[in-house]
Amino acid sequence: MIRITGPSAAANTTPAPRAAGAPFDADDAEIILRTSDGVDFRVHKSILSVASSVFRDMLSIPQPSSPSDDSHLVPLTESSKTLNTLLLFCYPVPDPEIETLSDMRLVLEAARKYDLSFIFQSAFKQLSARFLDENPLGVYCIACHYGWKSEAVKAARRTLDLGSLAQSNSAHAEELSMITGLQYHSLVLYHTACGLVPKEIARQTYWLPFFREFTPRCKTCGERRSVPGYDYFLPLWLTEALDNISAEFEKVPSIKAINKDDHLATALRTVDKCKTCGGRTADETIWTTINAFIDKINKAVDEVELNFN
């Protein structure tokens, strides 16, 4: 329960309060909100009452006529940075930009505490636009905590670029305390499922739309495979490339982590060892095949579902 306190309680809050900047320094403001770090925000009762039912109930207590009286002071547990952002959302000014993901977490916690639900719409828009690249795991945690499924799915996809969750720089993100063990486990299972995607695709190499046109059916180094109505030999350079990319992706399930130049060079060395493939397989053929495989992986990963709890 938040209540307006008298002089003695206010005096114990902060020994040397400072004044907040505009627009929270108005002389006609009826209420002073004092933050945990000793900053006084002079605010208008009418604005806060409309914005928040919690503030409306808190400020409905009859007040003395003089706004300079300490009876008009309300000590809050939020910092001045959090409260400033929170109040800017309430006042008729442009919505503030939240600077860090940690600030986002604190602002959302305060918005829920004071029943400022309209802030969530703006925060939702800023979450991915501003923080997804730098801390997708943190975004995932916040999205899960507030039940924002679309943002959680988007963030889970981006966490693949982190590689191993346990070894990533975001492994100890402050936001992890916001989710349940089940929600984190769902993300781990999602990573595992995405990492296995290339192996499944590699077992079905007839997906290559151009396979019959230019892939050399080498009986010297090739592996015989069959699909309904069609038998073919899969050349060694191709099986090695598919296996190597699959193994690399399983460790770090991110398209960005695949070094296509390295795989091209490895495939070319294998091609040179076979008289048949070496004479028939061009660099462009290998390069096109590797790109087609990676494109197929990317599309298949998009289809992997996150169990959103």
C-alpha atoms as one frame of an Amber mdcrd trajectory, in Angstrom:
protein
   0.000   0.000   0.000   1.437   3.362  -1.036   0.534   6.237   1.281   1.408
   9.877   1.699   3.620  10.307   4.736   4.207  13.092   7.190   7.385  15.076
   7.836   9.185  12.504   9.957   8.925   9.675   7.411   9.903  11.980   4.562
  12.925  13.260   6.440  14.264   9.739   6.842  13.986   8.996   3.132  16.727
  11.237   1.740  18.838  13.753   3.705  19.445  16.187   0.845  16.762  15.996
  -1.883  17.363  17.520  -5.301  14.811  18.956  -7.680  13.940  17.127 -10.879
  14.087  18.905 -14.210  11.213  20.027 -16.435   8.385  19.238 -16.690   8.546
  17.984 -13.111   9.496  21.285 -11.485   6.241  23.193 -11.950   5.277  25.624
  -9.163   1.582  24.743  -9.465   2.153  20.999  -8.914   0.235  19.644  -5.932
   2.326  16.550  -5.167   6.024  15.830  -4.693   7.265  12.318  -5.503  10.653
  11.627  -3.913  12.753   8.829  -5.392  15.049   6.384  -3.653  18.078   8.449
  -4.697  16.637  11.669  -3.322  15.176  13.496  -6.318  11.896  15.382  -5.937
   9.414  15.290  -8.827   6.692  17.940  -8.572   3.699  16.442 -10.368   0.094
  17.343 -11.078  -2.504  15.294  -9.301  -4.951  15.436 -12.214  -2.482  13.913
 -14.673  -1.451  11.056 -12.405  -5.060  10.332 -11.399  -6.086   9.895 -15.034
  -3.022   7.808 -15.908  -3.111   5.392 -12.979  -5.790   3.988 -10.685  -3.077
   3.343  -8.105  -2.016   6.984  -8.098  -5.672   8.066  -8.119  -6.419   6.069
  -4.981  -3.195   7.167  -3.335  -3.821  10.837  -4.060  -7.496  10.782  -3.065
  -6.469  11.301   0.556  -7.344  14.923   1.550  -4.265  17.154   1.459  -3.317
  20.409   3.215  -3.650  23.567   1.127   0.065  24.423   0.932   2.005  22.396
  -1.687   5.253  23.186   0.087   4.129  21.236   3.136   5.919  17.908   3.569
   2.521  16.266   3.897   2.391  16.500   0.100   5.522  14.396  -0.249   5.308
  10.770  -1.378   8.476   8.672  -1.001   8.838   5.986  -3.671  11.235   3.070
  -4.032  12.039   3.753  -7.700  15.187   5.572  -8.799  14.993   9.007 -10.401
  15.884   7.551 -13.815  13.057   5.017 -13.677  10.509   7.483 -12.339  11.460
  10.137 -14.893  10.820   7.672 -17.740   7.601   6.490 -16.133   6.220  10.009
 -15.673   7.181  11.119 -19.195   4.892   8.377 -20.497   2.095   9.897 -18.397
   2.572  13.533 -19.393   1.488  15.000 -22.763   4.984  14.875 -24.233   6.591
  12.470 -26.766   7.178   8.976 -25.385  10.694   8.645 -23.993  13.216   6.215
 -25.441  14.337   3.621 -22.924  18.136   3.556 -23.002  19.063   0.061 -21.827
  17.417  -3.318 -21.395  17.985  -3.037 -17.646  16.097   0.272 -17.701  13.357
  -1.435 -19.702  12.981  -4.113 -17.034  12.755  -1.553 -14.215  10.292   0.663
 -16.081   8.019  -2.284 -16.867   8.105  -3.438 -13.251   7.141   0.060 -12.095
   4.439   0.344 -14.781   2.818  -2.836 -13.529   3.172  -1.731  -9.897   1.348
   1.569 -10.548  -1.159   0.139 -13.027   0.195   2.084 -15.993  -0.722  -0.589
 -18.538  -0.649   1.797 -21.515   3.141   2.008 -21.158   3.438  -1.625 -22.205
   2.393  -0.851 -25.786   5.263   1.585 -26.314   7.699  -0.677 -24.450   6.650
  -3.607 -26.625   7.544  -1.620 -29.756  10.915  -0.596 -28.349  11.893  -4.029
 -27.043  12.915  -5.643 -30.334  13.660  -2.452 -32.232  16.277  -1.286 -29.734
  17.596  -4.322 -27.853  17.177  -7.476 -29.921  20.602  -7.288 -31.562  22.610
  -6.567 -28.425  20.852  -8.912 -26.000  18.371 -11.351 -27.561  18.402 -13.554
 -24.459  17.382 -10.619 -22.288  14.613  -9.726 -24.734  13.438 -13.346 -24.671
  13.242 -13.259 -20.861  11.250 -10.029 -20.746   8.918 -11.204 -23.519   8.261
 -14.490 -21.715   7.687 -12.723 -18.402   4.997 -10.472 -19.851   3.481 -13.081
 -22.165   4.573 -11.441 -25.434   4.749 -14.550 -27.605   5.641 -12.924 -30.924
   8.595 -11.100 -29.365   9.707 -14.234 -27.494   9.731 -16.262 -30.728  11.638
 -13.527 -32.551  14.181 -13.282 -29.727  14.600 -17.071 -29.504  15.462 -17.136
 -33.207  18.071 -14.434 -32.670  19.620 -16.238 -29.686  20.831 -18.877 -32.127
  23.605 -16.446 -33.047  24.888 -16.735 -29.482  25.851 -20.362 -29.992  25.889
 -22.220 -26.702  23.598 -20.468 -24.240  25.757 -21.544 -21.306  28.925 -20.096
 -22.856  27.511 -16.906 -24.357  28.142 -13.430 -23.002  24.437 -13.213 -22.173
  24.445 -16.372 -20.058  24.274 -14.343 -16.858  21.799 -11.730 -18.050  19.960
  -9.980 -15.233  16.697 -10.743 -16.977  17.097 -14.503 -16.447  15.541 -14.061
 -13.003  12.314 -13.049 -14.757  11.626 -16.439 -16.354  10.857 -19.899 -15.061
  13.044 -22.965 -15.410  10.498 -24.326 -17.883  10.777 -21.239 -20.089  14.567
 -21.479 -20.142  14.354 -25.219 -20.823  12.082 -24.485 -23.783  14.785 -22.235
 -25.213  17.448 -24.935 -24.741  15.229 -27.487 -26.512  14.652 -24.988 -29.304
  18.413 -24.551 -29.774  18.895 -28.321 -29.878  16.110 -28.826 -32.428  17.482
 -26.081 -34.682  20.998 -27.509 -34.467  19.804 -30.874 -35.811  18.017 -29.401
 -38.841  20.938 -29.746 -41.330  21.437 -33.438 -40.569  17.859 -34.159 -41.561
  18.153 -32.103 -44.743  21.462 -33.768 -45.637  19.787 -37.179 -45.555  17.445
 -36.013 -48.321  19.854 -34.615 -50.872  17.393 -34.938 -53.725  15.980 -31.592
 -52.494  18.629 -29.915 -54.656  16.493 -28.539 -57.512  19.427 -28.599 -59.897
  20.878 -31.933 -58.793  20.343 -33.830 -62.055  21.614 -30.972 -64.197  25.129
 -30.488 -62.910  25.971 -32.692 -59.914  28.490 -35.262 -61.171  27.254 -38.784
 -60.607  30.714 -40.069 -59.843  30.942 -43.847 -59.416  34.566 -43.525 -58.353
  34.085 -41.597 -55.095  30.315 -41.393 -54.991  27.851 -42.970 -52.591  24.869
 -44.676 -54.239  21.489 -43.359 -53.134  17.942 -43.853 -54.291  14.716 -41.920
 -54.308  11.433 -43.073 -55.855  12.074 -43.511 -59.569  15.655 -42.298 -59.485
  19.055 -43.723 -58.501  22.118 -41.516 -58.208  25.654 -41.385 -56.873  26.395
 -38.672 -54.314  30.013 -37.467 -54.801  32.362 -37.461 -51.825  32.974 -33.704
 -51.955  29.257 -33.123 -51.506  28.724 -35.593 -48.659  31.715 -34.131 -46.824
  30.459 -30.580 -47.305  26.987 -31.474 -46.032  28.378 -33.368 -43.046  30.864
 -30.635 -42.143  28.269 -27.887 -42.328  25.829 -29.998 -40.305  28.416 -30.596
 -37.571  29.323 -26.908 -37.469  25.682 -25.858 -37.273  24.930 -28.289 -34.472
  27.564 -26.548 -32.311  26.437 -23.036 -33.229  22.979 -23.122 -34.878  23.458
 -19.858 -36.737  23.747 -19.233 -40.460  26.116 -16.367 -39.647  28.560 -18.808
 -38.056  28.940 -20.942 -41.191  32.188 -20.111 -42.994  31.267 -20.855 -46.598
  34.762 -20.062 -47.868  36.282 -22.754 -45.647  33.758 -25.323 -46.808  34.381
 -24.409 -50.437  38.131 -24.829 -49.970  37.673 -28.212 -48.262  35.358 -29.421
 -51.020  37.828 -28.369 -53.710  40.605 -30.345 -52.043  38.363 -33.409 -52.055
  37.447 -32.849 -55.701  41.102 -32.728 -56.695  41.628 -36.234 -55.308  39.088
 -37.766 -57.712  39.906 -38.038 -61.407  36.242 -37.982 -62.374  35.064 -35.144
 -60.141  38.251 -33.169 -60.591  37.735 -33.006 -64.306  34.027 -32.234 -64.252
  33.210 -30.229 -61.145  33.660 -26.472 -61.306  34.078 -24.121 -58.375  30.723
 -22.589 -59.264  29.004 -25.960 -58.918  30.318 -26.470 -55.390  29.621 -22.890
 -54.398  26.036 -23.054 -55.676  25.466 -26.360 -53.873  26.757 -25.031 -50.541
  24.614 -21.908 -50.851  21.546 -23.997 -51.691  22.127 -26.181 -48.619  22.507
 -23.172 -46.328  19.403 -21.546 -47.788  17.475 -24.759 -47.151  18.726 -24.800
 -43.538  17.677 -21.206 -42.984  14.153 -21.843 -44.224  13.815 -25.041 -42.204
  14.973 -23.344 -38.991  12.234 -20.754 -39.503   9.759 -23.621 -39.222  11.096
 -24.928 -35.886   8.553 -24.109 -33.190   9.330 -22.676 -29.780   7.250 -24.153
 -26.980   6.036 -20.884 -25.472   4.993 -21.374 -21.873
